[in-house]
Amino acid sequence: MDLTPDQAALAVERHDCMKCDAPAGSACRTRGGKSAAKYHTPRFVLVPALREELEVPVPADRFPGRA
């Protein structure tokens, strides 16, 4: 990955998530409505620099695991 974790998060969050319906500018959500620990694959493959990644973690400043 050529992007830092924060740059990757910003790039991924430019798109809505098709899996959890998280709007652009927000981290992906779990079924329980908490911030997910990693972005859903359909969302981060929209970023060309991240298409080859197996997973993209949500940065700690987006509070994964909290509502």
N, CA, C and O atoms as a Maestro MAE file, in Angstrom:
{
 s_m_m2io_version
 :::
 2.0.0
}

f_m_ct {
 s_m_title
 :::
 protein
 m_atom[268] {
  # First column is atom index #
  i_m_mmod_type
  r_m_x_coord
  r_m_y_coord
  r_m_z_coord
  i_m_residue_number
  s_m_chain_name
  s_m_pdb_residue_name
  s_m_pdb_atom_name
  i_m_atomic_number
  :::
  1 25 0.860 -1.175 0.000 1 A "MET " " N  " 7
  2 3 0.000 0.000 0.000 1 A "MET " " CA " 6
  3 2 0.898 1.227 0.000 1 A "MET " " C  " 6
  4 15 1.804 1.341 0.826 1 A "MET " " O  " 8
  5 25 0.649 2.133 -0.915 2 A "ASP " " N  " 7
  6 3 1.445 3.344 -1.022 2 A "ASP " " CA " 6
  7 2 0.915 4.476 -0.156 2 A "ASP " " C  " 6
  8 15 1.558 5.520 -0.042 2 A "ASP " " O  " 8
  9 25 -0.231 4.285 0.446 3 A "LEU " " N  " 7
  10 3 -0.855 5.318 1.262 3 A "LEU " " CA " 6
  11 2 -0.634 5.041 2.743 3 A "LEU " " C  " 6
  12 15 -0.538 3.885 3.156 3 A "LEU " " O  " 8
  13 25 -0.553 6.101 3.540 4 A "THR " " N  " 7
  14 3 -0.509 5.914 4.987 4 A "THR " " CA " 6
  15 2 -1.905 5.463 5.433 4 A "THR " " C  " 6
  16 15 -2.862 5.618 4.675 4 A "THR " " O  " 8
  17 25 -2.044 4.916 6.628 5 A "PRO " " N  " 7
  18 3 -3.381 4.507 7.093 5 A "PRO " " CA " 6
  19 2 -4.401 5.650 7.078 5 A "PRO " " C  " 6
  20 15 -5.562 5.431 6.733 5 A "PRO " " O  " 8
  21 25 -3.987 6.855 7.445 6 A "ASP " " N  " 7
  22 3 -4.918 7.983 7.425 6 A "ASP " " CA " 6
  23 2 -5.305 8.368 6.009 6 A "ASP " " C  " 6
  24 15 -6.464 8.694 5.754 6 A "ASP " " O  " 8
  25 25 -4.352 8.335 5.083 7 A "GLN " " N  " 7
  26 3 -4.661 8.644 3.685 7 A "GLN " " CA " 6
  27 2 -5.591 7.585 3.099 7 A "GLN " " C  " 6
  28 15 -6.514 7.905 2.349 7 A "GLN " " O  " 8
  29 25 -5.343 6.333 3.443 8 A "ALA " " N  " 7
  30 3 -6.207 5.250 2.966 8 A "ALA " " CA " 6
  31 2 -7.625 5.429 3.491 8 A "ALA " " C  " 6
  32 15 -8.589 5.260 2.745 8 A "ALA " " O  " 8
  33 25 -7.757 5.768 4.763 9 A "ALA " " N  " 7
  34 3 -9.083 5.968 5.352 9 A "ALA " " CA " 6
  35 2 -9.817 7.108 4.658 9 A "ALA " " C  " 6
  36 15 -11.002 6.984 4.349 9 A "ALA " " O  " 8
  37 25 -9.132 8.205 4.414 10 A "LEU " " N  " 7
  38 3 -9.767 9.332 3.734 10 A "LEU " " CA " 6
  39 2 -10.195 8.958 2.322 10 A "LEU " " C  " 6
  40 15 -11.267 9.360 1.868 10 A "LEU " " O  " 8
  41 25 -9.367 8.193 1.630 11 A "ALA " " N  " 7
  42 3 -9.696 7.771 0.272 11 A "ALA " " CA " 6
  43 2 -10.902 6.838 0.264 11 A "ALA " " C  " 6
  44 15 -11.789 6.981 -0.577 11 A "ALA " " O  " 8
  45 25 -10.943 5.886 1.191 12 A "VAL " " N  " 7
  46 3 -12.057 4.947 1.269 12 A "VAL " " CA " 6
  47 2 -13.339 5.682 1.637 12 A "VAL " " C  " 6
  48 15 -14.402 5.397 1.084 12 A "VAL " " O  " 8
  49 25 -13.245 6.618 2.559 13 A "GLU " " N  " 7
  50 3 -14.443 7.303 3.057 13 A "GLU " " CA " 6
  51 2 -14.998 8.337 2.078 13 A "GLU " " C  " 6
  52 15 -15.989 8.998 2.388 13 A "GLU " " O  " 8
  53 25 -14.393 8.489 0.927 14 A "ARG " " N  " 7
  54 3 -14.973 9.358 -0.112 14 A "ARG " " CA " 6
  55 2 -16.188 8.707 -0.756 14 A "ARG " " C  " 6
  56 15 -16.967 9.373 -1.439 14 A "ARG " " O  " 8
  57 25 -16.350 7.410 -0.541 15 A "HIS " " N  " 7
  58 3 -17.418 6.637 -1.165 15 A "HIS " " CA " 6
  59 2 -18.400 6.146 -0.104 15 A "HIS " " C  " 6
  60 15 -18.011 5.881 1.034 15 A "HIS " " O  " 8
  61 25 -19.670 6.027 -0.480 16 A "ASP " " N  " 7
  62 3 -20.651 5.368 0.378 16 A "ASP " " CA " 6
  63 2 -20.328 3.880 0.404 16 A "ASP " " C  " 6
  64 15 -19.759 3.358 -0.555 16 A "ASP " " O  " 8
  65 25 -20.682 3.190 1.483 17 A "CYS " " N  " 7
  66 3 -20.476 1.745 1.561 17 A "CYS " " CA " 6
  67 2 -21.736 1.035 1.073 17 A "CYS " " C  " 6
  68 15 -22.835 1.285 1.570 17 A "CYS " " O  " 8
  69 25 -21.565 0.151 0.101 18 A "MET " " N  " 7
  70 3 -22.696 -0.586 -0.444 18 A "MET " " CA " 6
  71 2 -23.155 -1.702 0.487 18 A "MET " " C  " 6
  72 15 -24.289 -2.170 0.379 18 A "MET " " O  " 8
  73 25 -22.289 -2.131 1.400 19 A "LYS " " N  " 7
  74 3 -22.635 -3.247 2.269 19 A "LYS " " CA " 6
  75 2 -23.378 -2.794 3.526 19 A "LYS " " C  " 6
  76 15 -24.384 -3.396 3.900 19 A "LYS " " O  " 8
  77 25 -22.892 -1.740 4.179 20 A "CYS " " N  " 7
  78 3 -23.506 -1.325 5.447 20 A "CYS " " CA " 6
  79 2 -24.230 0.014 5.356 20 A "CYS " " C  " 6
  80 15 -24.761 0.504 6.353 20 A "CYS " " O  " 8
  81 25 -24.253 0.605 4.170 21 A "ASP " " N  " 7
  82 3 -24.918 1.888 3.929 21 A "ASP " " CA " 6
  83 2 -24.312 3.053 4.700 21 A "ASP " " C  " 6
  84 15 -24.989 4.056 4.926 21 A "ASP " " O  " 8
  85 25 -23.049 2.940 5.108 22 A "ALA " " N  " 7
  86 3 -22.371 4.069 5.753 22 A "ALA " " CA " 6
  87 2 -22.194 5.169 4.711 22 A "ALA " " C  " 6
  88 15 -21.742 4.897 3.599 22 A "ALA " " O  " 8
  89 25 -22.541 6.399 5.056 23 A "PRO " " N  " 7
  90 3 -22.401 7.486 4.082 23 A "PRO " " CA " 6
  91 2 -20.937 7.875 3.894 23 A "PRO " " C  " 6
  92 15 -20.084 7.552 4.721 23 A "PRO " " O  " 8
  93 25 -20.667 8.562 2.813 24 A "ALA " " N  " 7
  94 3 -19.320 9.085 2.581 24 A "ALA " " CA " 6
  95 2 -18.924 9.943 3.780 24 A "ALA " " C  " 6
  96 15 -19.736 10.706 4.304 24 A "ALA " " O  " 8
  97 25 -17.681 9.813 4.205 25 A "GLY " " N  " 7
  98 3 -17.198 10.562 5.352 25 A "GLY " " CA " 6
  99 2 -17.286 9.816 6.667 25 A "GLY " " C  " 6
  100 15 -16.851 10.334 7.696 25 A "GLY " " O  " 8
  101 25 -17.841 8.602 6.660 26 A "SER " " N  " 7
  102 3 -17.985 7.797 7.877 26 A "SER " " CA " 6
  103 2 -17.317 6.448 7.699 26 A "SER " " C  " 6
  104 15 -17.182 5.948 6.583 26 A "SER " " O  " 8
  105 25 -16.902 5.868 8.809 27 A "ALA " " N  " 7
  106 3 -16.347 4.514 8.789 27 A "ALA " " CA " 6
  107 2 -17.473 3.515 8.569 27 A "ALA " " C  " 6
  108 15 -18.640 3.829 8.803 27 A "ALA " " O  " 8
  109 25 -17.127 2.317 8.122 28 A "CYS " " N  " 7
  110 3 -18.121 1.261 7.962 28 A "CYS " " CA " 6
  111 2 -18.694 0.888 9.328 28 A "CYS " " C  " 6
  112 15 -18.082 1.150 10.364 28 A "CYS " " O  " 8
  113 25 -19.866 0.278 9.315 29 A "ARG " " N  " 7
  114 3 -20.576 -0.083 10.538 29 A "ARG " " CA " 6
  115 2 -20.807 -1.585 10.602 29 A "ARG " " C  " 6
  116 15 -20.924 -2.265 9.582 29 A "ARG " " O  " 8
  117 25 -20.868 -2.080 11.831 30 A "THR " " N  " 7
  118 3 -21.227 -3.477 12.050 30 A "THR " " CA " 6
  119 2 -22.751 -3.582 12.014 30 A "THR " " C  " 6
  120 15 -23.449 -2.572 11.920 30 A "THR " " O  " 8
  121 25 -23.251 -4.796 12.088 31 A "ARG " " N  " 7
  122 3 -24.707 -4.985 12.120 31 A "ARG " " CA " 6
  123 2 -25.323 -4.325 13.349 31 A "ARG " " C  " 6
  124 15 -26.478 -3.900 13.310 31 A "ARG " " O  " 8
  125 25 -24.561 -4.235 14.439 32 A "GLY " " N  " 7
  126 3 -25.042 -3.613 15.661 32 A "GLY " " CA " 6
  127 2 -24.941 -2.094 15.653 32 A "GLY " " C  " 6
  128 15 -25.333 -1.446 16.623 32 A "GLY " " O  " 8
  129 25 -24.416 -1.511 14.564 33 A "GLY " " N  " 7
  130 3 -24.337 -0.065 14.442 33 A "GLY " " CA " 6
  131 2 -23.051 0.554 14.957 33 A "GLY " " C  " 6
  132 15 -22.906 1.777 14.946 33 A "GLY " " O  " 8
  133 25 -22.111 -0.272 15.411 34 A "LYS " " N  " 7
  134 3 -20.828 0.244 15.891 34 A "LYS " " CA " 6
  135 2 -19.869 0.431 14.718 34 A "LYS " " C  " 6
  136 15 -20.034 -0.182 13.663 34 A "LYS " " O  " 8
  137 25 -18.876 1.275 14.912 35 A "SER " " N  " 7
  138 3 -17.852 1.477 13.897 35 A "SER " " CA " 6
  139 2 -17.075 0.172 13.724 35 A "SER " " C  " 6
  140 15 -16.603 -0.408 14.702 35 A "SER " " O  " 8
  141 25 -16.943 -0.285 12.484 36 A "ALA " " N  " 7
  142 3 -16.266 -1.550 12.204 36 A "ALA " " CA " 6
  143 2 -14.753 -1.414 12.383 36 A "ALA " " C  " 6
  144 15 -14.213 -0.308 12.338 36 A "ALA " " O  " 8
  145 25 -14.081 -2.535 12.583 37 A "ALA " " N  " 7
  146 3 -12.632 -2.549 12.760 37 A "ALA " " CA " 6
  147 2 -11.902 -2.405 11.425 37 A "ALA " " C  " 6
  148 15 -10.753 -1.965 11.388 37 A "ALA " " O  " 8
  149 25 -12.570 -2.776 10.329 38 A "LYS " " N  " 7
  150 3 -11.973 -2.623 9.003 38 A "LYS " " CA " 6
  151 2 -13.066 -2.248 8.020 38 A "LYS " " C  " 6
  152 15 -14.247 -2.513 8.244 38 A "LYS " " O  " 8
  153 25 -12.647 -1.624 6.921 39 A "TYR " " N  " 7
  154 3 -13.597 -1.217 5.893 39 A "TYR " " CA " 6
  155 2 -14.064 -2.431 5.107 39 A "TYR " " C  " 6
  156 15 -13.304 -3.381 4.922 39 A "TYR " " O  " 8
  157 25 -15.307 -2.409 4.643 40 A "HIS " " N  " 7
  158 3 -15.828 -3.499 3.839 40 A "HIS " " CA " 6
  159 2 -15.176 -3.490 2.459 40 A "HIS " " C  " 6
  160 15 -14.941 -2.430 1.878 40 A "HIS " " O  " 8
  161 25 -14.891 -4.668 1.953 41 A "THR " " N  " 7
  162 3 -14.176 -4.823 0.682 41 A "THR " " CA " 6
  163 2 -14.832 -4.074 -0.479 41 A "THR " " C  " 6
  164 15 -14.118 -3.411 -1.231 41 A "THR " " O  " 8
  165 25 -16.165 -4.144 -0.668 42 A "PRO " " N  " 7
  166 3 -16.734 -3.424 -1.814 42 A "PRO " " CA " 6
  167 2 -16.462 -1.924 -1.787 42 A "PRO " " C  " 6
  168 15 -16.500 -1.262 -2.825 42 A "PRO " " O  " 8
  169 25 -16.191 -1.399 -0.618 43 A "ARG " " N  " 7
  170 3 -15.930 0.030 -0.501 43 A "ARG " " CA " 6
  171 2 -14.479 0.369 -0.833 43 A "ARG " " C  " 6
  172 15 -14.231 1.315 -1.581 43 A "ARG " " O  " 8
  173 25 -13.522 -0.375 -0.297 44 A "PHE " " N  " 7
  174 3 -12.129 0.023 -0.529 44 A "PHE " " CA " 6
  175 2 -11.594 -0.392 -1.885 44 A "PHE " " C  " 6
  176 15 -10.567 0.133 -2.315 44 A "PHE " " O  " 8
  177 25 -12.256 -1.322 -2.581 45 A "VAL " " N  " 7
  178 3 -11.787 -1.651 -3.932 45 A "VAL " " CA " 6
  179 2 -12.101 -0.534 -4.924 45 A "VAL " " C  " 6
  180 15 -11.597 -0.552 -6.047 45 A "VAL " " O  " 8
  181 25 -12.916 0.427 -4.535 46 A "LEU " " N  " 7
  182 3 -13.185 1.585 -5.383 46 A "LEU " " CA " 6
  183 2 -11.981 2.523 -5.452 46 A "LEU " " C  " 6
  184 15 -11.925 3.396 -6.318 46 A "LEU " " O  " 8
  185 25 -11.017 2.348 -4.545 47 A "VAL " " N  " 7
  186 3 -9.805 3.163 -4.513 47 A "VAL " " CA " 6
  187 2 -8.709 2.369 -5.231 47 A "VAL " " C  " 6
  188 15 -8.262 1.344 -4.717 47 A "VAL " " O  " 8
  189 25 -8.269 2.822 -6.406 48 A "PRO " " N  " 7
  190 3 -7.295 2.047 -7.185 48 A "PRO " " CA " 6
  191 2 -6.044 1.630 -6.404 48 A "PRO " " C  " 6
  192 15 -5.548 0.521 -6.602 48 A "PRO " " O  " 8
  193 25 -5.535 2.472 -5.539 49 A "ALA " " N  " 7
  194 3 -4.315 2.149 -4.787 49 A "ALA " " CA " 6
  195 2 -4.540 1.053 -3.751 49 A "ALA " " C  " 6
  196 15 -3.572 0.500 -3.229 49 A "ALA " " O  " 8
  197 25 -5.797 0.726 -3.440 50 A "LEU " " N  " 7
  198 3 -6.091 -0.259 -2.397 50 A "LEU " " CA " 6
  199 2 -6.717 -1.542 -2.934 50 A "LEU " " C  " 6
  200 15 -7.043 -2.437 -2.153 50 A "LEU " " O  " 8
  201 25 -6.890 -1.649 -4.242 51 A "ARG " " N  " 7
  202 3 -7.576 -2.811 -4.820 51 A "ARG " " CA " 6
  203 2 -6.898 -4.130 -4.510 51 A "ARG " " C  " 6
  204 15 -7.571 -5.156 -4.417 51 A "ARG " " O  " 8
  205 25 -5.605 -4.131 -4.350 52 A "GLU " " N  " 7
  206 3 -4.873 -5.373 -4.112 52 A "GLU " " CA " 6
  207 2 -4.790 -5.746 -2.628 52 A "GLU " " C  " 6
  208 15 -4.305 -6.825 -2.289 52 A "GLU " " O  " 8
  209 25 -5.252 -4.875 -1.756 53 A "GLU " " N  " 7
  210 3 -5.187 -5.141 -0.316 53 A "GLU " " CA " 6
  211 2 -6.239 -6.177 0.075 53 A "GLU " " C  " 6
  212 15 -7.307 -6.252 -0.532 53 A "GLU " " O  " 8
  213 25 -5.924 -6.968 1.091 54 A "LEU " " N  " 7
  214 3 -6.883 -7.956 1.591 54 A "LEU " " CA " 6
  215 2 -7.845 -7.329 2.589 54 A "LEU " " C  " 6
  216 15 -8.992 -7.760 2.709 54 A "LEU " " O  " 8
  217 25 -7.379 -6.316 3.298 55 A "GLU " " N  " 7
  218 3 -8.237 -5.587 4.230 55 A "GLU " " CA " 6
  219 2 -7.618 -4.228 4.500 55 A "GLU " " C  " 6
  220 15 -6.405 -4.051 4.386 55 A "GLU " " O  " 8
  221 25 -8.452 -3.282 4.855 56 A "VAL " " N  " 7
  222 3 -8.001 -1.940 5.194 56 A "VAL " " CA " 6
  223 2 -8.572 -1.620 6.567 56 A "VAL " " C  " 6
  224 15 -9.784 -1.458 6.705 56 A "VAL " " O  " 8
  225 25 -7.716 -1.525 7.592 57 A "PRO " " N  " 7
  226 3 -8.219 -1.259 8.944 57 A "PRO " " CA " 6
  227 2 -8.721 0.171 9.097 57 A "PRO " " C  " 6
  228 15 -8.232 1.094 8.447 57 A "PRO " " O  " 8
  229 25 -9.707 0.329 9.971 58 A "VAL " " N  " 7
  230 3 -10.230 1.650 10.317 58 A "VAL " " CA " 6
  231 2 -9.267 2.252 11.341 58 A "VAL " " C  " 6
  232 15 -8.963 1.601 12.341 58 A "VAL " " O  " 8
  233 25 -8.780 3.474 11.121 59 A "PRO " " N  " 7
  234 3 -7.850 4.084 12.083 59 A "PRO " " CA " 6
  235 2 -8.476 4.262 13.475 59 A "PRO " " C  " 6
  236 15 -9.692 4.399 13.607 59 A "PRO " " O  " 8
  237 25 -7.642 4.258 14.484 60 A "ALA " " N  " 7
  238 3 -8.108 4.365 15.866 60 A "ALA " " CA " 6
  239 2 -8.870 5.653 16.132 60 A "ALA " " C  " 6
  240 15 -9.748 5.679 16.995 60 A "ALA " " O  " 8
  241 25 -8.551 6.728 15.403 61 A "ASP " " N  " 7
  242 3 -9.252 7.990 15.644 61 A "ASP " " CA " 6
  243 2 -10.698 7.975 15.158 61 A "ASP " " C  " 6
  244 15 -11.435 8.940 15.364 61 A "ASP " " O  " 8
  245 25 -11.111 6.865 14.505 62 A "ARG " " N  " 7
  246 3 -12.524 6.706 14.116 62 A "ARG " " CA " 6
  247 2 -13.252 5.782 15.079 62 A "ARG " " C  " 6
  248 15 -14.395 5.396 14.834 62 A "ARG " " O  " 8
  249 25 -12.594 5.430 16.168 63 A "PHE " " N  " 7
  250 3 -13.155 4.678 17.294 63 A "PHE " " CA " 6
  251 2 -13.834 3.372 16.902 63 A "PHE " " C  " 6
  252 15 -15.029 3.207 17.150 63 A "PHE " " O  " 8
  253 25 -13.089 2.422 16.286 64 A "PRO " " N  " 7
  254 3 -13.695 1.131 15.973 64 A "PRO " " CA " 6
  255 2 -14.223 0.464 17.235 64 A "PRO " " C  " 6
  256 15 -13.585 0.496 18.287 64 A "PRO " " O  " 8
  257 25 -15.395 -0.139 17.111 65 A "GLY " " N  " 7
  258 3 -16.014 -0.842 18.236 65 A "GLY " " CA " 6
  259 2 -16.942 0.027 19.058 65 A "GLY " " C  " 6
  260 15 -17.559 -0.464 20.004 65 A "GLY " " O  " 8
  261 25 -17.059 1.288 18.731 66 A "ARG " " N  " 7
  262 3 -17.965 2.174 19.473 66 A "ARG " " CA " 6
  263 2 -19.111 2.623 18.578 66 A "ARG " " C  " 6
  264 15 -18.989 2.698 17.355 66 A "ARG " " O  " 8
  265 25 -20.206 2.913 19.220 67 A "ALA " " N  " 7
  266 3 -21.403 3.353 18.472 67 A "ALA " " CA " 6
  267 2 -21.198 4.726 17.880 67 A "ALA " " C  " 6
  268 15 -22.094 5.254 17.221 67 A "ALA " " O  " 8
  :::
 }
 m_bond[267] {
  # First column is bond index #
  i_m_from
  i_m_to
  i_m_order
  :::
  1 1 2 1
  2 2 3 1
  3 3 4 2
  4 3 5 1
  5 5 6 1
  6 6 7 1
  7 7 8 2
  8 7 9 1
  9 9 10 1
  10 10 11 1
  11 11 12 2
  12 11 13 1
  13 13 14 1
  14 14 15 1
  15 15 16 2
  16 15 17 1
  17 17 18 1
  18 18 19 1
  19 19 20 2
  20 19 21 1
  21 21 22 1
  22 22 23 1
  23 23 24 2
  24 23 25 1
  25 25 26 1
  26 26 27 1
  27 27 28 2
  28 27 29 1
  29 29 30 1
  30 30 31 1
  31 31 32 2
  32 31 33 1
  33 33 34 1
  34 34 35 1
  35 35 36 2
  36 35 37 1
  37 37 38 1
  38 38 39 1
  39 39 40 2
  40 39 41 1
  41 41 42 1
  42 42 43 1
  43 43 44 2
  44 43 45 1
  45 45 46 1
  46 46 47 1
  47 47 48 2
  48 47 49 1
  49 49 50 1
  50 50 51 1
  51 51 52 2
  52 51 53 1
  53 53 54 1
  54 54 55 1
  55 55 56 2
  56 55 57 1
  57 57 58 1
  58 58 59 1
  59 59 60 2
  60 59 61 1
  61 61 62 1
  62 62 63 1
  63 63 64 2
  64 63 65 1
  65 65 66 1
  66 66 67 1
  67 67 68 2
  68 67 69 1
  69 69 70 1
  70 70 71 1
  71 71 72 2
  72 71 73 1
  73 73 74 1
  74 74 75 1
  75 75 76 2
  76 75 77 1
  77 77 78 1
  78 78 79 1
  79 79 80 2
  80 79 81 1
  81 81 82 1
  82 82 83 1
  83 83 84 2
  84 83 85 1
  85 85 86 1
  86 86 87 1
  87 87 88 2
  88 87 89 1
  89 89 90 1
  90 90 91 1
  91 91 92 2
  92 91 93 1
  93 93 94 1
  94 94 95 1
  95 95 96 2
  96 95 97 1
  97 97 98 1
  98 98 99 1
  99 99 100 2
  100 99 101 1
  101 101 102 1
  102 102 103 1
  103 103 104 2
  104 103 105 1
  105 105 106 1
  106 106 107 1
  107 107 108 2
  108 107 109 1
  109 109 110 1
  110 110 111 1
  111 111 112 2
  112 111 113 1
  113 113 114 1
  114 114 115 1
  115 115 116 2
  116 115 117 1
  117 117 118 1
  118 118 119 1
  119 119 120 2
  120 119 121 1
  121 121 122 1
  122 122 123 1
  123 123 124 2
  124 123 125 1
  125 125 126 1
  126 126 127 1
  127 127 128 2
  128 127 129 1
  129 129 130 1
  130 130 131 1
  131 131 132 2
  132 131 133 1
  133 133 134 1
  134 134 135 1
  135 135 136 2
  136 135 137 1
  137 137 138 1
  138 138 139 1
  139 139 140 2
  140 139 141 1
  141 141 142 1
  142 142 143 1
  143 143 144 2
  144 143 145 1
  145 145 146 1
  146 146 147 1
  147 147 148 2
  148 147 149 1
  149 149 150 1
  150 150 151 1
  151 151 152 2
  152 151 153 1
  153 153 154 1
  154 154 155 1
  155 155 156 2
  156 155 157 1
  157 157 158 1
  158 158 159 1
  159 159 160 2
  160 159 161 1
  161 161 162 1
  162 162 163 1
  163 163 164 2
  164 163 165 1
  165 165 166 1
  166 166 167 1
  167 167 168 2
  168 167 169 1
  169 169 170 1
  170 170 171 1
  171 171 172 2
  172 171 173 1
  173 173 174 1
  174 174 175 1
  175 175 176 2
  176 175 177 1
  177 177 178 1
  178 178 179 1
  179 179 180 2
  180 179 181 1
  181 181 182 1
  182 182 183 1
  183 183 184 2
  184 183 185 1
  185 185 186 1
  186 186 187 1
  187 187 188 2
  188 187 189 1
  189 189 190 1
  190 190 191 1
  191 191 192 2
  192 191 193 1
  193 193 194 1
  194 194 195 1
  195 195 196 2
  196 195 197 1
  197 197 198 1
  198 198 199 1
  199 199 200 2
  200 199 201 1
  201 201 202 1
  202 202 203 1
  203 203 204 2
  204 203 205 1
  205 205 206 1
  206 206 207 1
  207 207 208 2
  208 207 209 1
  209 209 210 1
  210 210 211 1
  211 211 212 2
  212 211 213 1
  213 213 214 1
  214 214 215 1
  215 215 216 2
  216 215 217 1
  217 217 218 1
  218 218 219 1
  219 219 220 2
  220 219 221 1
  221 221 222 1
  222 222 223 1
  223 223 224 2
  224 223 225 1
  225 225 226 1
  226 226 227 1
  227 227 228 2
  228 227 229 1
  229 229 230 1
  230 230 231 1
  231 231 232 2
  232 231 233 1
  233 233 234 1
  234 234 235 1
  235 235 236 2
  236 235 237 1
  237 237 238 1
  238 238 239 1
  239 239 240 2
  240 239 241 1
  241 241 242 1
  242 242 243 1
  243 243 244 2
  244 243 245 1
  245 245 246 1
  246 246 247 1
  247 247 248 2
  248 247 249 1
  249 249 250 1
  250 250 251 1
  251 251 252 2
  252 251 253 1
  253 253 254 1
  254 254 255 1
  255 255 256 2
  256 255 257 1
  257 257 258 1
  258 258 259 1
  259 259 260 2
  260 259 261 1
  261 261 262 1
  262 262 263 1
  263 263 264 2
  264 263 265 1
  265 265 266 1
  266 266 267 1
  267 267 268 2
  :::
 }
}
